[in-house]
Amino acid sequence: MSGIGSGPVGVAIVGSGVISKDYLKNLTQCPDVVVVGVADLDVARAAGVAAEFGVPHAGDTASILARDDVEIVVNLTIPAAHGEVARAALAAGKHVFGEKPLVTEVEDGEKLVAEAAEQGLRIGCAPDTVLGAGIQSAVRAVGSGVIGTPVAATTAMQTAGPDLWHPSPEFLFQRGAGPLFDMGPYYLTALVSLFGSARRVAATARQARAERVVATGPKAGTRFAVEVPTHVNALIEFTSGPSASSTFSFDTTARRMLVEIAGTEGTLSVPNPGSFDGALKVFEPGADEWRDLPVAGTTLGRGTGVVEMARAIRAGRPHRASGDLALHVLEMMTAMTSSAESGEFVTLRSDVARPEPLSADWDPREATLY
Ligand SMILES: NC(=O)c1ccc[n+]([C@@H]2O[C@H](COP(=O)([O-])OP(=O)(O)OC[C@H]3O[C@@H](n4cnc5c(N)ncnc54)[C@H](O)[C@@H]3O)[C@@H](O)[C@H]2O)c1
């Protein structure tokens, strides 16, 4: 991998919707990256967001890709557009860091990752919540033997669904989303960060309602079709030994965000992998209650993975929230979907190295590239 250039890395955002503001708020606090432009199909929306965060350029995607000072395109479009925007960015010689999922189809993801590698360019992908203090502290705790040898994980992501709060929730119930593809990446990336690659998966899937109603914003009251399962129960077997049972649901009134890892010497309660921090607890043999463990690290929020990738580009070392990792997670989710249809376990073909944990003093807000 080549480390080109020097100094802070120029970044542009494509897709100026709901989540772009989180990225802009955070990335504009990080001296190792400079946000030089914002784009969207809706150029007026891009201009509004650029003005709000003092970004000098707003326009369409082509205008962003034509700029020499853009090294990383941060792709915050909807899942159905992730592949098209990423390919355009690679064709323009830019690295890409995209929101999850990587793309909607495994074959597209394989081609994208291979294309980037051929060109010496990087693909990075959310979730970067796993680089936050919460999950990184959990990874370090498991690595230091706090719970002995990990045996099994139990995870649950259960809500009533994002149609209750997102002003344009239709895409969250289409191919490439639903609870598995929209929220699964947080939980599955956390599990792969803890255990390494999955070997095989099985799942069941249901859909409680064929239609939903937009609850908030200008489209409130609009009915739309649900195209994907909205309650998935999965079993995962990891190559390193542990297994996991995982629920992903937009059909559950009571909210539940759970990640617990049972080990030979205790059980670890892991922070919500959809957040960057949270409490880390251990239940030790013979104990009556959970004991708090330290959570160490600086929390920035969304954009952490972009800064980590920018530093990796300059250093010529692999980045952590990688395309290979996102591709493995995409294959896990796709295999769960086909298992729900076939009733069979599905063996995965991709394999990915467990990313190195960040050190506790890693700080995305620090200036390291001057
Ligand atoms: N909303 C959240 O809380 C949230 C949280 C984490 C991750 N995400 C992820 O972020 C991504 C975007 O989600 P969002 O909620 O911001 O969606 P959104 O619908 O609010 O915004 C998406 C934006 O992308 C633009 N767009 C779509 N296709 C495009 C294309 N081909 N070229 C340029 N612009 C295009 C749209 O015009 C829109 O402004 C999704 O992958 C989602 O999974 C969202």
PDBQT file of the ligand as one rigid body, heavy atoms in Angstrom, charges set to zero:
ROOT
HETATM    1  N1  LIG A 401     -29.116   8.269   9.551  1.00  0.00    +0.000 N 
HETATM    2  C1  LIG A 401     -28.377   7.635  10.426  1.00  0.00    +0.000 C 
HETATM    3  O1  LIG A 401     -28.558   7.739  11.658  1.00  0.00    +0.000 OA
HETATM    4  C2  LIG A 401     -27.236   6.778   9.963  1.00  0.00    +0.000 A 
HETATM    5  C3  LIG A 401     -26.376   6.291  10.932  1.00  0.00    +0.000 A 
HETATM    6  C4  LIG A 401     -25.291   5.541  10.547  1.00  0.00    +0.000 A 
HETATM    7  C5  LIG A 401     -25.085   5.256   9.218  1.00  0.00    +0.000 A 
HETATM    8  N2  LIG A 401     -25.963   5.695   8.283  1.00  0.00    +0.000 N 
HETATM    9  C6  LIG A 401     -25.692   5.321   6.879  1.00  0.00    +0.000 C 
HETATM   10  O2  LIG A 401     -25.362   6.507   6.177  1.00  0.00    +0.000 OA
HETATM   11  C7  LIG A 401     -25.816   6.414   4.830  1.00  0.00    +0.000 C 
HETATM   12  C8  LIG A 401     -26.708   7.607   4.553  1.00  0.00    +0.000 C 
HETATM   13  O3  LIG A 401     -27.774   7.609   5.483  1.00  0.00    +0.000 OA
HETATM   14  P1  LIG A 401     -28.602   8.951   5.750  1.00  0.00    +0.000 P 
HETATM   15  O4  LIG A 401     -29.495   8.617   6.883  1.00  0.00    +0.000 OA
HETATM   16  O5  LIG A 401     -27.700  10.125   5.856  1.00  0.00    +0.000 OA
HETATM   17  O6  LIG A 401     -29.453   8.992   4.397  1.00  0.00    +0.000 OA
HETATM   18  P2  LIG A 401     -30.201  10.260   3.753  1.00  0.00    +0.000 P 
HETATM   19  O7  LIG A 401     -31.247   9.731   2.863  1.00  0.00    +0.000 OA
HETATM   20  O8  LIG A 401     -30.581  11.225   4.835  1.00  0.00    +0.000 OA
HETATM   21  O9  LIG A 401     -29.023  10.938   2.886  1.00  0.00    +0.000 OA
HETATM   22  C9  LIG A 401     -28.450  10.336   1.756  1.00  0.00    +0.000 C 
HETATM   23  C10 LIG A 401     -28.051  11.430   0.792  1.00  0.00    +0.000 C 
HETATM   24  O10 LIG A 401     -27.353  10.836  -0.301  1.00  0.00    +0.000 OA
HETATM   25  C11 LIG A 401     -27.745  11.488  -1.495  1.00  0.00    +0.000 C 
HETATM   26  N3  LIG A 401     -27.510  10.597  -2.618  1.00  0.00    +0.000 N 
HETATM   27  C12 LIG A 401     -28.167   9.436  -2.922  1.00  0.00    +0.000 A 
HETATM   28  N4  LIG A 401     -27.652   8.880  -4.025  1.00  0.00    +0.000 NA
HETATM   29  C13 LIG A 401     -26.625   9.673  -4.423  1.00  0.00    +0.000 A 
HETATM   30  C14 LIG A 401     -25.714   9.638  -5.499  1.00  0.00    +0.000 A 
HETATM   31  N5  LIG A 401     -25.736   8.635  -6.395  1.00  0.00    +0.000 N 
HETATM   32  N6  LIG A 401     -24.806  10.638  -5.616  1.00  0.00    +0.000 NA
HETATM   33  C15 LIG A 401     -24.768  11.654  -4.718  1.00  0.00    +0.000 A 
HETATM   34  N7  LIG A 401     -25.623  11.749  -3.659  1.00  0.00    +0.000 NA
HETATM   35  C16 LIG A 401     -26.545  10.771  -3.523  1.00  0.00    +0.000 A 
HETATM   36  C17 LIG A 401     -29.221  11.797  -1.280  1.00  0.00    +0.000 C 
HETATM   37  O11 LIG A 401     -29.648  12.839  -2.149  1.00  0.00    +0.000 OA
HETATM   38  C18 LIG A 401     -29.247  12.192   0.198  1.00  0.00    +0.000 C 
HETATM   39  O12 LIG A 401     -29.047  13.576   0.390  1.00  0.00    +0.000 OA
HETATM   40  C19 LIG A 401     -26.518   5.058   4.701  1.00  0.00    +0.000 C 
HETATM   41  O13 LIG A 401     -25.613   4.107   4.191  1.00  0.00    +0.000 OA
HETATM   42  C20 LIG A 401     -26.857   4.704   6.152  1.00  0.00    +0.000 C 
HETATM   43  O14 LIG A 401     -26.883   3.300   6.350  1.00  0.00    +0.000 OA
HETATM   44  C21 LIG A 401     -27.011   6.479   8.619  1.00  0.00    +0.000 A 
ENDROOT
TORSDOF 0
